[in-house]
Amino acid sequence: MNVTRPADDAGAGGGRVGEGVGPTRLAALGGGALLWAALALPAVTADRLGMNEPRPLWQQLTGLGVLAVAVALSRRQPLAAFGLAAGLSLAATPALFSVSYGPALGVFALLLGLRARRPRPAVAGFVGAGVVGTARIALVGVDPAPEWLVLTGTLLFGCVFPWLGGRYWRQSRALAEAGWLRAARLEDEQRHAEERARLRERARIAQDMHDSLGHELSLLALRAAALQVAPGLATGHRAAAADLRVAAADATDHLHRIIGVLREVSVNDEPAPLTPAGESVEDLVARAAESGLPVRWEPRDDTTAPAPDPGGITDRLLHRVAREALTNAARHAPGAPVVVAVTGQARGTTVTVTNGPAAQEASSSSGGSGLLGLRAAVASVGGDFDAGPHEDGFRVRAYVPAQRTPAPAPAPSAPFARARRRVALGLGAAAGAGVVLVGAAFGWYAYTETHSVLSPAAYAELRLGTPHDTVAPALPDRAVNDPPVERAPAPPKGADCRYYRSSGELLVSVDHFRLCFDEEGRLAAKDVIPRAGPSGEGREPYERHEESAR
């Protein structure tokens, strides 16, 4: 569901300012002003706190103006806002990371993930920032390798991570809205399902009434017919028995017509009734025989085949087929011999009900939908049903396969879970790459710092005026890339000065040695630049070491 934002509504109905559009715009302007103030605070204070190199006032004001433009564009054009923040950071330092604009870069990356629908423009923006930063490092960078690692880490932790967080936030809101929509739709579906269930229950009750009461009325008609022909019965009683038989037949017809209206026949929607029959097929046949129906029971011919579970779907469906077939035989072929046979198989059970030609006058009632309902019920469980003339009579045969309890289907993954999984994979991949980059950056830092160490003893043995070729064997492989120039004295005019660390300690300030060579390649000056601290601290030990070496 796409929720229209208040700002969009304001643009669409600008003529009704007094109806809530004005306060909405004021709230948006207030929020933008607060965001700009929060992002401008590091840009203003970083220089004064000494976290950045001092910049001219016009550069600071330009940066604040660019941040204001980026905040104004962040709602409708988040990619442009992120591009402006990235441009400010690259202008401040080729490695992209700066205290002044780093928070703004992360915030606009977060807003980009929250407000941009497609990920490709954001990825293109990240790649573009990386390409521009790499080009700047190659052109003006002091030490390209560590600066490129800082650039990559900033892109990863300062851009990609906030962007993924914004996308996760956006997906969470969209899925929450979709969840409310789905809940409303499920309520509607539940109401429709309840209505369909009531209709199915009415059809099921009608079918049970048709099968059960029709069968009982047919047996009642059989008993009345047997009483009518009983020897020694008075004429009045014989007439009453005949009337009872006719009344039972008429009641059966009336029941059929009423049920036809009640059940609203829909055989494809109603499988076998699930109400237990309360008796087996053999019991049903025995009760019909006691009522006077000439029926014979043939037990299962294969005792090794598994019998259907009592009360199960197969057993109830076989009972229903046999009951309907016996009812039809009693109504349409009175006096005809009936044979009920059950055949067991490894994969299912077959029931066959066969009756011969009618020995008495058949009922004049028309056929109903009983056989049609049986066909649909058997087909719904994967069985076969066949009913039709057989020799001089009629035969009903139904094969019902054994019903197995299906294994529960695995629950489908919810959209929110899938979205969370995608975001988690993205964050995990980014975190893994970040760990690798940070580890590589620290390894490079440790390598450069430990390979630019000039021992105090070697420094003390150096003599002014010594050629560079003579001094070179005592010097380390690398010179310091970020020397403490601001703490060093003014170098000799025209000299080439190089800086070396006095120890391999990491992550702390150490003393530095400066060696300056003149134009002829001779050592013109050697100085000790003390570590950050009180002026002159740390110089005396090296001077004493040098005097002892002399």
MARNUFI-686759 format. One record per residue (C-alpha): y, x, z; residue in three letters. Coordinates in pm, 1 decimal. Example, Ala and Ser with C-alpha at 12.3 -4.5 7.8 and 13.67 -1.06 7.14 Angstrom:
REM MARNUFI-686759
c2, c1, c3, code
-450.0, 1230.0, 780.0, ALA
-106.0, 1367.0, 714.0, SER
END
This chain:
REM MARNUFI-686759
c2, c1, c3, code
0.0, 0.0, 0.0, MET
337.6, 138.1, -100.9, ASN
589.3, 67.4, 171.4, VAL
945.4, 49.1, 38.0, THR
1170.9, 282.9, 229.1, ARG
1499.7, 156.1, 372.9, PRO
1693.0, 394.4, 150.2, ALA
1532.8, 236.9, -158.0, ASP
1625.7, -106.5, -32.7, ASP
1980.4, 12.8, 18.5, ALA
2002.5, 123.6, -341.3, GLY
1861.1, -202.7, -467.5, ALA
2089.8, -430.1, -268.9, GLY
2406.3, -235.1, -226.7, GLY
2615.5, -550.4, -237.4, GLY
2492.7, -668.4, 101.5, ARG
2616.5, -393.1, 324.2, VAL
2667.7, -623.3, 616.2, GLY
2300.2, -723.2, 621.6, GLU
2157.0, -396.4, 751.1, GLY
2211.6, -154.8, 459.6, VAL
2511.0, 13.7, 624.3, GLY
2330.1, 97.8, 950.5, PRO
2035.2, 230.4, 751.7, THR
2256.9, 465.6, 554.8, ARG
2432.0, 578.0, 870.2, LEU
2096.3, 650.6, 1031.8, ALA
1988.6, 853.0, 727.8, ALA
2315.4, 1049.3, 729.9, LEU
2283.8, 1111.2, 1102.3, GLY
1927.2, 1233.9, 1065.0, GLY
2030.1, 1464.9, 780.0, GLY
2318.5, 1603.6, 982.3, ALA
2090.2, 1676.0, 1278.9, LEU
1836.4, 1845.0, 1050.8, LEU
2109.6, 2060.7, 895.0, TRP
2241.7, 2158.5, 1237.3, ALA
1894.4, 2256.0, 1356.6, ALA
1831.1, 2468.8, 1045.2, LEU
2178.6, 2624.1, 1051.0, ALA
2146.0, 2741.4, 1412.3, LEU
1909.9, 3036.4, 1336.2, PRO
2118.1, 3131.0, 1031.0, ALA
2431.4, 3157.9, 1247.0, VAL
2286.6, 3322.2, 1558.1, THR
2040.3, 3569.8, 1402.2, ALA
2312.0, 3811.5, 1292.3, ASP
2496.0, 3797.7, 1624.5, ARG
2175.3, 3859.7, 1819.4, LEU
2093.7, 4164.6, 1608.6, GLY
1782.6, 4015.6, 1448.5, MET
1920.0, 4071.8, 1097.3, ASN
2141.8, 4325.9, 931.2, GLU
2505.0, 4211.9, 960.6, PRO
2618.7, 4005.7, 661.6, ARG
2966.8, 3924.4, 534.7, PRO
3115.5, 3589.7, 633.5, LEU
3105.3, 3456.1, 278.5, TRP
2729.7, 3511.2, 261.2, GLN
2677.7, 3319.2, 584.1, GLN
2894.8, 3030.2, 465.0, LEU
2715.0, 3023.1, 130.5, THR
2381.6, 3005.8, 308.1, GLY
2500.7, 2715.1, 523.1, LEU
2622.9, 2532.6, 212.5, GLY
2290.2, 2583.6, 33.8, VAL
2107.8, 2450.4, 340.8, LEU
2328.9, 2139.6, 335.9, ALA
2244.0, 2077.8, -30.1, VAL
1874.6, 2128.5, 42.4, ALA
1886.1, 1876.0, 328.3, VAL
2058.8, 1623.9, 99.6, ALA
1787.1, 1670.1, -166.3, LEU
1490.7, 1679.9, 71.2, SER
1429.7, 1303.7, 71.3, ARG
1418.0, 1231.8, -301.0, ARG
1359.4, 1581.5, -443.3, GLN
1161.6, 1777.0, -180.9, PRO
1048.3, 2040.2, -431.3, LEU
1410.7, 2127.7, -516.7, ALA
1495.1, 2150.8, -146.1, ALA
1204.9, 2389.7, -89.5, PHE
1314.3, 2595.4, -390.9, GLY
1664.2, 2635.7, -245.7, LEU
1523.3, 2748.0, 90.5, ALA
1291.3, 2994.2, -81.8, ALA
1583.0, 3126.5, -287.6, GLY
1787.8, 3186.7, 28.1, LEU
1498.1, 3372.1, 192.5, SER
1437.6, 3587.9, -117.0, LEU
1808.4, 3667.8, -139.7, ALA
1803.6, 3781.9, 223.1, ALA
1486.2, 3992.3, 193.3, THR
1239.5, 4056.8, -92.1, PRO
947.6, 3993.1, 147.6, ALA
1067.5, 3628.2, 188.8, LEU
1052.2, 3641.0, 569.7, PHE
1383.7, 3628.6, 752.2, SER
1481.5, 3502.9, 1093.2, VAL
1784.4, 3324.7, 947.8, SER
1604.3, 3111.4, 689.6, TYR
1236.6, 3126.9, 794.0, GLY
1253.0, 2801.4, 999.5, PRO
1421.5, 2620.6, 708.8, ALA
1150.9, 2743.7, 472.2, LEU
874.9, 2603.3, 695.8, GLY
1054.1, 2270.8, 751.4, VAL
1113.9, 2211.1, 382.0, PHE
751.0, 2304.3, 306.5, ALA
645.1, 2042.2, 562.4, LEU
872.9, 1781.3, 402.3, LEU
735.5, 1876.7, 60.8, LEU
382.6, 1796.8, 172.5, GLY
497.5, 1477.6, 343.3, LEU
705.1, 1333.3, 61.2, ARG
561.4, 1471.7, -263.9, ALA
275.0, 1268.2, -405.6, ARG
114.1, 1532.2, -626.1, ARG
8.5, 1879.0, -507.7, PRO
52.1, 2065.8, -837.0, ARG
433.9, 2096.3, -828.1, PRO
415.1, 2235.7, -474.7, ALA
151.5, 2490.0, -575.5, VAL
369.0, 2587.9, -871.7, ALA
663.8, 2633.5, -633.7, GLY
459.7, 2860.5, -404.9, PHE
336.7, 3066.2, -699.3, VAL
691.0, 3092.5, -835.3, GLY
824.0, 3215.6, -500.6, ALA
544.6, 3471.0, -484.8, GLY
613.1, 3596.4, -838.2, VAL
987.0, 3629.9, -776.6, VAL
927.0, 3803.1, -444.2, GLY
678.4, 4044.4, -601.7, THR
927.5, 4129.0, -875.2, ALA
1203.5, 4194.4, -622.5, ARG
973.2, 4412.7, -413.0, ILE
878.4, 4614.4, -722.0, ALA
1245.1, 4662.4, -813.7, LEU
1426.0, 4715.4, -482.0, VAL
1150.0, 4741.2, -220.4, GLY
1133.3, 5047.6, 3.3, VAL
755.1, 5036.8, 66.3, ASP
594.3, 4784.4, -174.0, PRO
249.7, 4753.5, -15.4, ALA
348.1, 4634.5, 335.0, PRO
635.2, 4428.2, 198.0, GLU
398.1, 4248.2, -38.0, TRP
161.3, 4179.3, 251.1, LEU
452.4, 4032.5, 448.8, VAL
545.1, 3820.4, 145.3, LEU
190.7, 3689.4, 114.1, THR
163.7, 3617.0, 486.1, GLY
495.9, 3432.0, 481.3, THR
385.7, 3221.8, 186.8, LEU
60.4, 3142.0, 362.6, LEU
176.5, 3076.2, 719.0, PHE
535.0, 2973.3, 651.0, GLY
477.9, 2760.8, 338.8, CYS
115.6, 2664.3, 270.8, VAL
26.0, 2575.1, 631.0, PHE
328.8, 2347.1, 685.8, PRO
272.1, 2191.6, 341.7, TRP
-90.4, 2112.9, 426.5, LEU
23.3, 1966.5, 757.7, GLY
269.8, 1742.0, 573.4, GLY
2.8, 1626.1, 329.3, ARG
-231.9, 1549.9, 618.0, TYR
44.3, 1350.4, 785.9, TRP
113.1, 1161.4, 462.2, ARG
-256.8, 1084.2, 410.3, GLN
-287.8, 965.8, 769.1, SER
-1.7, 719.6, 723.6, ARG
-133.8, 598.2, 387.8, ALA
-484.1, 552.2, 527.1, LEU
-348.1, 368.7, 830.1, ALA
-168.4, 125.9, 599.3, GLU
-482.5, 93.3, 388.8, ALA
-679.3, 27.1, 707.2, GLY
-454.5, -266.1, 798.3, TRP
-490.6, -400.8, 445.4, LEU
-866.3, -362.8, 463.5, ARG
-875.0, -536.5, 801.1, ALA
-687.1, -834.9, 657.1, ALA
-917.5, -842.9, 355.7, ARG
-1222.6, -822.9, 580.2, LEU
-1094.8, -1118.0, 780.4, GLU
-1067.5, -1320.5, 459.0, ASP
-1413.7, -1208.2, 351.5, GLU
-1548.2, -1299.0, 694.5, GLN
-1410.9, -1649.5, 663.7, ARG
-1565.3, -1685.2, 318.2, HIS
-1892.9, -1540.8, 444.9, ALA
-1899.6, -1790.2, 730.9, GLU
-1840.1, -2073.6, 485.8, GLU
-2119.7, -1948.0, 260.5, ARG
-2344.7, -1911.8, 563.6, ALA
-2278.5, -2274.2, 659.7, ARG
-2365.5, -2384.7, 306.0, LEU
-2681.0, -2174.1, 305.6, ARG
-2780.5, -2309.8, 644.9, GLU
-2731.7, -2663.8, 519.0, ARG
-2945.8, -2586.7, 213.4, ALA
-3209.7, -2425.7, 435.6, ARG
-3221.9, -2726.9, 667.3, ILE
-3248.4, -2955.4, 366.8, ALA
-3532.2, -2747.8, 224.6, GLN
-3717.2, -2750.8, 557.2, ASP
-3670.4, -3125.3, 586.4, MET
-3795.1, -3172.3, 232.5, HIS
-4103.1, -2956.2, 285.4, ASP
-4193.1, -3054.5, 640.7, SER
-4112.1, -3426.7, 640.5, LEU
-4238.0, -3471.2, 285.0, GLY
-4566.6, -3315.1, 382.5, HIS
-4596.0, -3527.1, 696.2, GLU
-4511.5, -3847.6, 508.5, LEU
-4771.0, -3764.4, 245.6, SER
-5033.7, -3717.7, 515.4, LEU
-4920.1, -4045.8, 671.1, LEU
-4969.1, -4218.8, 335.0, ALA
-5316.4, -4066.6, 312.6, LEU
-5408.0, -4198.2, 656.3, ARG
-5277.9, -4544.0, 561.4, ALA
-5482.3, -4538.2, 240.9, ALA
-5793.9, -4439.9, 433.6, ALA
-5729.8, -4721.3, 682.3, LEU
-5680.5, -4969.1, 396.6, GLN
-6028.7, -4906.9, 255.7, VAL
-6200.2, -4883.7, 592.5, ALA
-6500.7, -5128.6, 617.7, PRO
-6483.2, -5422.0, 857.5, GLY
-6101.6, -5437.3, 858.2, LEU
-5945.1, -5782.4, 865.9, ALA
-5750.3, -5897.4, 560.9, THR
-5416.8, -5902.6, 747.2, GLY
-5471.8, -5553.7, 881.2, HIS
-5571.8, -5430.7, 536.6, ARG
-5246.6, -5572.3, 393.5, ALA
-5049.1, -5407.2, 674.2, ALA
-5215.2, -5071.7, 595.0, ALA
-5124.3, -5117.1, 227.4, ALA
-4765.0, -5192.9, 322.0, ASP
-4761.4, -4884.0, 544.3, LEU
-4883.9, -4668.5, 256.2, ARG
-4617.8, -4809.5, 24.5, VAL
-4348.8, -4762.9, 290.3, ALA
-4450.7, -4397.5, 339.2, ALA
-4429.9, -4340.5, -37.4, ALA
-4089.5, -4509.7, -53.1, ASP
-3969.2, -4302.6, 246.0, ALA
-4077.1, -3989.4, 63.5, THR
-3873.1, -4089.9, -242.3, ASP
-3571.8, -4176.4, -30.3, HIS
-3602.1, -3843.2, 151.4, LEU
-3611.7, -3660.2, -177.8, HIS
-3295.2, -3831.4, -303.4, ARG
-3106.8, -3767.5, 21.4, ILE
-3213.8, -3405.1, 32.2, ILE
-3108.9, -3364.8, -330.7, GLY
-2753.9, -3460.5, -232.2, VAL
-2753.4, -3255.7, 88.3, LEU
-2890.4, -2925.3, -29.8, ARG
-2676.9, -2894.5, -344.9, GLU
-2961.6, -2719.4, -518.3, VAL
-2893.6, -2348.5, -569.0, SER
-3232.6, -2186.8, -590.4, VAL
-3099.7, -1845.4, -681.5, ASN
-2900.7, -1820.2, -360.4, ASP
-3166.3, -1934.9, -116.7, GLU
-3484.5, -1730.2, -62.9, PRO
-3774.4, -1835.0, 153.6, ALA
-3673.0, -2011.2, 477.4, PRO
-3698.8, -1785.1, 777.8, LEU
-3790.4, -2059.1, 1026.2, THR
-4146.0, -1990.3, 1153.8, PRO
-4396.3, -2247.3, 1028.9, ALA
-4580.1, -2241.6, 1361.5, GLY
-4921.8, -2240.6, 1196.4, GLU
-5121.9, -2034.7, 950.8, SER
-5233.7, -2146.3, 606.1, VAL
-5581.5, -2210.3, 739.3, GLU
-5443.4, -2434.4, 1016.6, ASP
-5236.6, -2620.9, 759.6, LEU
-5545.7, -2686.8, 548.1, VAL
-5743.0, -2802.1, 852.0, ALA
-5469.6, -3048.7, 953.9, ARG
-5450.9, -3185.8, 599.9, ALA
-5828.5, -3234.3, 593.8, ALA
-5811.2, -3423.7, 923.7, GLU
-5554.4, -3657.3, 763.8, SER
-5800.7, -3752.8, 492.0, GLY
-5706.4, -3514.8, 211.4, LEU
-6024.9, -3385.3, 38.8, PRO
-5929.8, -3019.4, 72.7, VAL
-6153.6, -2715.4, 107.9, ARG
-6054.1, -2378.3, 251.3, TRP
-6177.4, -2054.0, 94.8, GLU
-6115.4, -1761.7, 331.2, PRO
-6004.0, -1416.7, 221.8, ARG
-6258.7, -1248.1, 0.6, ASP
-6153.5, -893.7, 96.2, ASP
-6156.2, -837.8, 470.1, THR
-6055.8, -470.6, 430.3, THR
-5713.9, -555.9, 284.3, ALA
-5439.6, -580.2, 546.6, PRO
-5351.9, -937.4, 639.9, ALA
-4985.9, -1038.8, 637.6, PRO
-4807.1, -1015.1, 969.6, ASP
-4809.4, -1349.2, 1157.8, PRO
-4463.2, -1497.3, 1141.9, GLY
-4352.3, -1241.6, 883.0, GLY
-4181.3, -1317.4, 554.2, ILE
-4509.2, -1298.8, 358.9, THR
-4694.7, -1529.0, 599.0, ASP
-4414.3, -1787.0, 604.8, ARG
-4380.7, -1785.3, 227.6, LEU
-4756.6, -1831.3, 176.4, LEU
-4748.1, -2121.6, 423.4, HIS
-4460.2, -2282.9, 233.8, ARG
-4636.6, -2249.2, -103.2, VAL
-4957.7, -2402.1, 34.3, ALA
-4770.1, -2687.1, 206.4, ARG
-4574.1, -2780.4, -105.5, GLU
-4886.2, -2766.3, -323.9, ALA
-5084.1, -2988.1, -82.1, LEU
-4794.5, -3236.1, -66.9, THR
-4778.3, -3258.1, -445.6, ASN
-5157.7, -3300.6, -468.9, ALA
-5148.1, -3585.9, -217.2, ALA
-4860.1, -3759.6, -397.2, ARG
-4949.8, -3708.3, -763.1, HIS
-5330.5, -3676.4, -750.7, ALA
-5453.7, -3894.1, -460.8, PRO
-5825.0, -3862.9, -398.3, GLY
-5860.3, -3546.0, -607.5, ALA
-6051.2, -3256.7, -450.0, PRO
-5825.8, -2964.7, -351.0, VAL
-5924.8, -2599.6, -301.9, VAL
-5701.9, -2353.0, -117.2, VAL
-5796.6, -1985.1, -160.8, ALA
-5628.2, -1673.6, -21.9, VAL
-5698.7, -1335.2, -180.7, THR
-5595.8, -1021.6, 3.1, GLY
-5493.0, -701.3, -175.0, GLN
-5367.1, -364.9, -61.5, ALA
-5015.3, -435.6, -189.0, ARG
-4986.9, -808.1, -128.2, GLY
-5154.0, -1146.5, -86.1, THR
-5223.9, -1425.9, -336.0, THR
-5260.3, -1793.5, -245.1, VAL
-5405.5, -2039.9, -496.3, THR
-5405.2, -2420.0, -455.4, VAL
-5609.2, -2608.8, -719.9, THR
-5662.9, -2983.4, -741.2, ASN
-5874.2, -3191.0, -978.9, GLY
-5785.2, -3514.7, -1159.4, PRO
-5652.2, -3808.1, -958.2, ALA
-5922.3, -4044.5, -828.5, ALA
-5671.8, -4319.2, -733.5, GLN
-5348.0, -4455.7, -869.3, GLU
-5074.6, -4192.3, -832.5, ALA
-4730.2, -4250.2, -686.6, SER
-4462.1, -4348.2, -933.2, SER
-4203.9, -4114.8, -779.3, SER
-4048.1, -3854.7, -1006.2, SER
-4090.3, -3480.0, -959.9, GLY
-3843.9, -3293.4, -740.3, GLY
-3721.4, -2937.8, -708.3, SER
-3994.7, -2814.3, -474.7, GLY
-4175.8, -2599.6, -732.0, LEU
-3845.0, -2468.6, -864.9, LEU
-3743.4, -2361.7, -515.0, GLY
-4083.2, -2196.4, -460.5, LEU
-4049.0, -1998.4, -783.7, ARG
-3706.8, -1867.9, -679.3, ALA
-3826.8, -1790.3, -326.4, ALA
-4127.6, -1591.0, -447.1, VAL
-3921.4, -1408.0, -709.3, ALA
-3662.2, -1314.1, -446.7, SER
-3919.3, -1097.9, -264.5, VAL
-4059.1, -941.1, -584.0, GLY
-4363.5, -1168.8, -624.0, GLY
-4508.9, -1378.5, -905.2, ASP
-4532.2, -1758.1, -916.0, PHE
-4722.6, -1976.6, -1159.8, ASP
-4769.1, -2354.3, -1155.1, ALA
-4911.4, -2578.0, -1426.5, GLY
-5208.1, -2779.7, -1554.2, PRO
-5547.6, -2624.9, -1496.3, HIS
-5857.1, -2776.4, -1661.6, GLU
-5833.2, -3149.6, -1568.5, ASP
-5604.0, -3096.5, -1271.6, GLY
-5319.3, -2874.9, -1154.9, PHE
-5297.5, -2526.5, -1007.2, ARG
-5031.2, -2343.5, -805.6, VAL
-5067.0, -1968.7, -763.9, ARG
-4827.5, -1731.2, -586.5, ALA
-4852.1, -1355.3, -533.8, TYR
-4636.0, -1223.2, -249.6, VAL
-4616.5, -843.9, -211.0, PRO
-4635.2, -687.9, 132.3, ALA
-4286.7, -664.7, 279.3, GLN
-4185.3, -334.3, 431.2, ARG
-3888.7, -288.8, 657.2, THR
-3634.5, -91.9, 453.2, PRO
-3488.5, 219.7, 603.9, ALA
-3126.4, 177.9, 704.0, PRO
-2895.6, 307.4, 435.0, ALA
-2667.4, 587.7, 540.0, PRO
-2322.2, 464.8, 622.5, ALA
-2070.9, 558.4, 354.4, PRO
-1809.8, 807.2, 451.3, SER
-1479.6, 644.0, 536.3, ALA
-1178.7, 744.5, 327.3, PRO
-1003.5, 879.0, 634.7, PHE
-1299.8, 1101.9, 717.6, ALA
-1308.1, 1234.6, 362.2, ARG
-935.4, 1303.3, 370.7, ALA
-966.9, 1480.5, 705.0, ARG
-1253.7, 1687.2, 566.2, ARG
-1049.1, 1794.0, 264.2, ARG
-751.6, 1888.6, 479.3, VAL
-975.4, 2073.3, 726.0, ALA
-1131.7, 2270.9, 440.5, LEU
-787.1, 2354.3, 305.3, GLY
-660.6, 2465.0, 644.8, LEU
-977.6, 2663.2, 707.0, GLY
-951.0, 2842.2, 373.6, ALA
-583.9, 2918.3, 432.3, ALA
-656.8, 3040.7, 786.7, ALA
-935.3, 3264.0, 660.3, GLY
-711.0, 3411.2, 393.3, ALA
-438.0, 3456.5, 654.0, GLY
-670.4, 3645.6, 886.2, VAL
-769.6, 3875.3, 601.1, VAL
-406.7, 3936.1, 502.8, LEU
-291.2, 3996.6, 858.9, VAL
-580.9, 4233.3, 915.1, GLY
-498.9, 4418.4, 593.5, ALA
-129.8, 4435.6, 686.2, ALA
-205.5, 4573.8, 1031.5, PHE
-450.2, 4823.5, 884.3, GLY
-188.4, 4944.3, 638.3, TRP
69.3, 4964.8, 916.5, TYR
-167.6, 5170.0, 1132.9, ALA
-249.3, 5398.5, 839.1, TYR
113.4, 5467.8, 748.4, THR
218.8, 5521.6, 1109.9, GLU
-64.6, 5758.8, 1198.8, THR
-31.6, 5958.7, 875.2, HIS
338.0, 6029.5, 928.4, SER
301.9, 6214.0, 1263.0, VAL
441.8, 6565.2, 1303.0, LEU
319.7, 6721.2, 1625.8, SER
581.6, 6866.4, 1861.6, PRO
414.9, 7209.4, 1842.5, ALA
437.6, 7213.9, 1462.3, ALA
799.1, 7096.8, 1480.9, TYR
885.4, 7376.9, 1725.9, ALA
741.5, 7644.6, 1495.8, GLU
963.7, 7545.1, 1202.2, LEU
1250.4, 7787.0, 1138.1, ARG
1576.7, 7712.8, 964.0, LEU
1599.3, 7872.9, 620.3, GLY
1223.2, 7851.3, 559.2, THR
1138.4, 7742.1, 200.1, PRO
984.5, 7400.7, 154.8, HIS
664.9, 7541.7, 5.5, ASP
611.6, 7739.5, 324.2, THR
684.0, 7439.5, 548.5, VAL
479.3, 7186.5, 343.8, ALA
133.3, 7278.8, 484.0, PRO
250.6, 7195.5, 836.0, ALA
394.9, 6854.1, 737.0, LEU
194.5, 6525.5, 745.4, PRO
84.4, 6338.8, 430.5, ASP
355.3, 6071.5, 450.3, ARG
711.3, 6039.0, 568.8, ALA
841.9, 5742.6, 769.4, VAL
937.1, 5451.6, 542.7, ASN
1176.0, 5282.5, 787.4, ASP
1350.1, 5575.5, 962.6, PRO
1595.8, 5520.3, 1249.5, PRO
1895.4, 5622.5, 1039.6, VAL
2137.1, 5435.6, 1264.9, GLU
2043.6, 5660.1, 1563.0, ARG
2043.0, 5988.8, 1370.1, ALA
2340.6, 6225.3, 1341.6, PRO
2512.3, 6275.4, 1009.7, ALA
2293.5, 6484.6, 778.4, PRO
2422.6, 6801.3, 609.3, PRO
2606.9, 6740.7, 285.8, LYS
2379.8, 6736.0, -20.5, GLY
2063.8, 6771.2, 190.9, ALA
1739.7, 6575.9, 138.5, ASP
1629.0, 6449.4, 478.9, CYS
1283.1, 6327.9, 575.2, ARG
1172.3, 6161.6, 897.9, TYR
841.8, 6197.6, 1084.3, TYR
698.1, 6037.0, 1396.7, ARG
632.8, 6247.9, 1704.7, SER
317.3, 6052.5, 1805.4, SER
73.0, 5797.9, 1661.8, GLY
140.7, 5521.3, 1912.9, GLU
156.5, 5178.2, 1749.6, LEU
383.1, 4879.9, 1816.9, LEU
619.2, 5086.9, 2035.6, VAL
932.2, 5290.0, 1971.8, SER
866.1, 5666.1, 1952.4, VAL
1073.4, 5979.2, 1898.1, ASP
1129.0, 6089.5, 1540.0, HIS
1184.0, 6433.6, 1384.1, PHE
1425.9, 6477.1, 1096.7, ARG
1395.3, 6771.1, 856.5, LEU
1672.1, 6824.0, 601.4, CYS
1629.4, 7056.4, 300.8, PHE
1920.0, 7187.0, 97.6, ASP
1946.8, 7198.6, -278.7, GLU
1749.6, 7525.4, -293.2, GLU
1461.4, 7370.6, -99.5, GLY
1522.5, 7555.8, 226.2, ARG
1513.5, 7393.6, 571.2, LEU
1881.4, 7338.5, 649.0, ALA
1858.8, 7123.4, 964.0, ALA
1603.7, 6991.2, 1210.0, LYS
1684.3, 6716.9, 1459.5, ASP
1510.8, 6504.0, 1721.0, VAL
1597.8, 6132.7, 1703.9, ILE
1502.9, 5985.2, 2041.0, PRO
1329.5, 5655.1, 2078.4, ARG
1530.5, 5341.7, 2145.7, ALA
1684.6, 5391.2, 2492.3, GLY
1968.2, 5572.8, 2665.7, PRO
2143.8, 5825.3, 2445.8, SER
1983.3, 6169.8, 2449.3, GLY
1667.9, 6056.4, 2631.1, GLU
1362.3, 6245.3, 2514.6, GLY
1542.6, 6537.9, 2347.1, ARG
1497.9, 6798.4, 2624.2, GLU
1114.5, 6833.4, 2613.8, PRO
1121.1, 6929.0, 2246.5, TYR
1403.1, 7175.1, 2300.5, GLU
1209.1, 7342.7, 2584.3, ARG
897.3, 7344.9, 2363.3, HIS
1098.4, 7510.7, 2087.6, GLU
1241.4, 7773.3, 2322.8, GLU
893.2, 7859.6, 2452.0, SER
768.4, 7891.6, 2093.5, ALA
1041.1, 8148.2, 2027.1, ARG
END
